[in-house]
């Protein structure tokens, strides 16, 4: 984990706002002690969840999307550390490990012109390098018996999440993706739009369920592909919320029936939530209540193996909205999943 920047007490003090007569989440979370053997310490530490940042948007850049997701980790820390510590939030079960440092990769893409095919290919090679670091990190955490909570970054990191989990468990895993888009595009070099394609074709992903796809944004070629695959299934936002062909509850149950037979990853793309600034923002989508219900429903399942929240793009005007949103989802997962 040579890219790992460990979160320490000095970092904590920058984000934590202590108030009289209150007890904050960040006052009770676990941190790695200085100069410890990271692998051994994580394995022996009595925590269930490890919070990690993936501050990059190289995969978004390589997918021709709008960048900005690299700042989400810092925004998340400002808000998750300052929620209240009480019987609901359970910070003592959480280790904040730190983040993977992709500054070199981020600087590199600033020199690339993605309208030029050869330079776009270079960006996609950088994503493949990022994959290796994410895979190793997730592998290490799950092998140690912990549940990673990963804050992106782009949805390209789903590939490393799935591969790392599968290698740690020595078996393919399932995935449920709360998303407006499939992220099942062609294997044309790695980027944020084909993370699940690569994981599926390489055998790390078994059942893949896409929840709430936006019908107008599924390409015909992808639709034809996924309709031929028995292990790839989906529901659409329109069927649930517009046409009323099904209900949110029924679609949750249908998805669970397909993925509950083995460990699964819980993927949340913030572009599925209405009016959240993302690499592909949508004015129409599920509201925050639906997103929280989704995380709670799947988080409480025994086979929930990790949580990944990605693609949000914070800025000065929406930082509070995005920070609070992600803090809610993290807290919902921990509360639903805790033993």
C-alpha angles and dihedrals in degrees: 000000000000090000093056117116106194117225109234141180092273090056091046092055090056093060106029118095108195117201130188115262092013132099114210128209090239093058091064107035121108125251132189113260117238118277096004126147097259096205095049095041096051091049093054098037114108098233132113102203134048117197115210135175125222100190103184140103099188090116091052090049090050089052091053091247132139111278128221104097091108090082097055095092094060092045090051092053092054090060108029092052092053102050114107124276108230142126090291103050102046101195092172087075092058133085116194100210102178134241141294111251111231097161093123091053092047091052091048095057090053087069094050129092106211092196086072111078097218092051092047087053089055090054090051091052088054089055089055089055091050088051091062094055094046091047092052093047095050091044091053095049097046092043086056090055096253132128113234120220104198124194116199165236115182130347089251085088091071086081093059091043093054096041093046092049093046093050092048092050093039091230140076116271136211126240135205114200123197097203148133090221135049100230083207098117125144124294094256097139123307122298140134093280100062107038094117093044092059093043090050099046092045091054100247094108119060111171117019121190123186112201121204103359116184106241095214091058101052108100115227092239092054091045091054091048098050093043088061095051118085092199096053118074139161149180125212131231090228094056090052105037107018111029095027091219088141139005132247090244094050092050091050089053093046092051093047092052089059100046107029096086093082141011113304139189121233110220123189119188108192091215087077089068116080119254096359111140106245143150084271105022119194128200088206125055144095117322124239092263091059092047091052092047089051093052092046093048096051095031092063092057116105094232096054101125106175143353122226122186116186153155098046115138113205124197136165094280099047105027094108093049094050095040093052092044093056093042089055092051094048092049092046091053094049093046093048096043104041117116 
